[in-house]
Amino acid sequence: MKLTAIRADILNDLYTALSADGLNKRTGGKLSNKTILEHHRLISTVLEQAVKEGLVPFNVAERAELPKATRKEVNYFQPEQVEAIRDAAETEPIKWKTLVHLFLVTGARRGEILGLKWANVDFDGNRIYICNNVLYTPDRGIYEDTPKTAKSIRYISLPKETMSLLREYRFSQLEQRFAMGDRWNNRDFVFTQENGDPMHPDSVTDWLTKFSKRHDLPHINAHAFRHTMASILYFNGVDSISISKRLGHAQPSTTTNIYAHIIEEADKKNADIIADVFLKKA
């Protein structure tokens, strides 16, 4: 279509068509409202540029009717659940024990953890450098990419216990590497398949599902660890800017929007603390 022929009703029809069953290639169901809104933002950006170049008089995307973005309630583990997950991980092979541990203490995304390389583990500084991402698509297979946003490239400080576990796991991986000999593909990944290649992201999801069932734990997905990290920091009085930086969000407003409910709960706790300190007798 010519740019001048695009009308708001045409965009409305497009967004309605995108919400039909079968358009989600992964699930076979519908596309989420969030995905449809991302289509809209791309179209709007193109049309806005057309306005700047004088190709159209105004951006018709601004007049389209959009689906409402539905924000899912973030799921995070309670302290007793974290303890149960940590204890259960102690009984697992060291690779998976280390993987669960890093999910717990970093709040990093699944692809960021799988993209971590030994060169970016700073044992002297007790931190890791997140600058790589492992992803999968059917057409490309497993591949490396940069993290989600520029702010996602970051250092994450870690406890000494974590660094000690990473040292132990590295020694175990070296033993595996020597046993594989020429069959080992030395690509420096911390978490690998048996031959040294990066892991398939879905293999982590599958393992966590089986892990939770095996130990009678609540359903576990990698992103729940991220939400748990954020909630723990909020309930311990850490500010949104610091939390946003640790999570690698593009801007603090993203963090506050996602965790608005948790922030509200944390603020109620702060009110109780203030009451205990200032209003109650010693």
Disulfide bonds with the S-S distance in Angstrom:
none
